[in-house]
Amino acid sequence: MILSDELFHKFIKLIYKKTGIYYERNKKYYVEKRIGKCAESLEMDNLNEYYMMLKFSDDSSEFDRLINELTVNETYFFRDFPQLRNFAEDVLPIVVREKGDRKK
């Protein structure tokens, strides 16, 4: 199934509104493949039909399934103390300093 630019923008607007996740234009192929996979599993004829179901359904289970297809549920970064320490001690001070320099 082909995802038109117009429908892509509708999907990403809906996803952003409900989750705060935003997909850039360069992620269209990635989004299209996952949306297509979900729509095909429901034996839908087109992606507009899938969009309308997501937008107007009272049941959020299919939307949740789509979000699971679109996201990586990896949280190891937040569990590894050495990574967090490195971020806090090495990376974050640089970001704060550079942000402060821009304000001047």
C-alpha positions as CSV (number, residue, x, y, z in Angstrom):
1,M,0.0,0.0,0.0
2,I,1.2,3.5,-0.9
3,L,1.0,6.3,1.6
4,S,0.5,9.7,-0.1
5,D,2.2,12.7,1.3
6,E,-1.1,14.2,2.4
7,L,-2.1,11.0,4.3
8,F,1.4,10.7,5.8
9,H,1.0,14.2,7.2
10,K,-2.4,13.2,8.6
11,F,-0.9,10.2,10.3
12,I,2.0,12.0,11.8
13,K,-0.3,14.8,13.1
14,L,-2.5,12.2,14.7
15,I,0.4,10.3,16.2
16,Y,2.0,13.6,17.5
17,K,-1.3,14.7,19.0
18,K,-1.9,11.5,20.9
19,T,1.7,10.6,21.9
20,G,4.0,13.6,21.4
21,I,6.1,11.6,19.0
22,Y,6.9,13.4,15.7
23,Y,8.2,11.8,12.5
24,E,10.1,13.9,10.0
25,R,9.4,13.7,6.3
26,N,12.6,11.6,5.8
27,K,10.9,8.8,8.0
28,K,8.0,8.4,5.5
29,Y,9.2,5.0,4.2
30,Y,9.7,3.7,7.8
31,V,6.2,5.0,8.9
32,E,4.6,3.7,5.6
33,K,5.9,0.2,6.1
34,R,4.6,-0.1,9.7
35,I,1.2,1.5,8.9
36,G,0.9,-0.8,5.9
37,K,1.7,-3.9,8.0
38,C,-1.0,-2.9,10.6
39,A,-3.6,-2.2,7.9
40,E,-2.9,-5.4,6.1
41,S,-3.3,-7.4,9.3
42,L,-6.8,-6.0,9.5
43,E,-7.4,-6.8,5.9
44,M,-8.1,-3.2,5.1
45,D,-8.2,-2.1,1.4
46,N,-6.4,1.2,1.8
47,L,-4.5,3.3,4.3
48,N,-7.1,6.0,4.4
49,E,-9.6,3.5,5.9
50,Y,-7.0,2.6,8.5
51,Y,-6.4,6.3,9.3
52,M,-10.1,6.9,9.8
53,M,-10.4,3.9,12.1
54,L,-7.5,5.1,14.2
55,K,-8.9,8.6,14.4
56,F,-12.5,7.9,15.2
57,S,-12.4,4.6,17.1
58,D,-13.3,4.6,20.8
59,D,-11.0,1.6,21.2
60,S,-7.4,2.6,21.4
61,S,-5.9,-0.9,21.2
62,E,-5.2,-0.6,17.5
63,F,-3.6,2.8,17.9
64,D,-1.5,1.3,20.7
65,R,-0.5,-1.6,18.4
66,L,0.6,0.9,15.7
67,I,2.7,2.9,18.2
68,N,4.4,-0.4,19.3
69,E,5.2,-1.0,15.7
70,L,6.7,2.5,15.2
71,T,8.7,2.7,18.4
72,V,11.7,0.9,19.8
73,N,10.9,-0.3,23.3
74,E,14.5,-0.4,24.5
75,T,15.3,1.2,27.8
76,Y,18.8,-0.2,28.6
77,F,20.2,3.3,28.3
78,F,18.3,4.4,31.3
79,R,19.3,1.3,33.3
80,D,23.1,1.4,32.9
81,F,24.6,3.6,35.7
82,P,27.9,4.2,33.9
83,Q,26.1,5.6,30.9
84,L,24.0,7.9,33.0
85,R,27.0,9.1,35.0
86,N,28.9,9.8,31.8
87,F,26.0,11.7,30.4
88,A,25.6,13.7,33.6
89,E,29.3,14.4,34.1
90,D,30.6,14.8,30.6
91,V,27.8,15.5,28.1
92,L,25.3,17.5,30.1
93,P,27.8,20.2,31.2
94,I,28.8,20.8,27.6
95,V,25.2,21.2,26.5
96,V,24.4,23.6,29.4
97,R,27.5,25.6,28.7
98,E,26.8,25.9,24.9
99,K,23.2,26.8,25.6
100,G,24.3,29.5,28.0
101,D,26.8,30.8,25.4
102,R,24.0,31.2,22.8
103,K,22.0,33.4,25.2
104,K,24.8,36.0,25.4
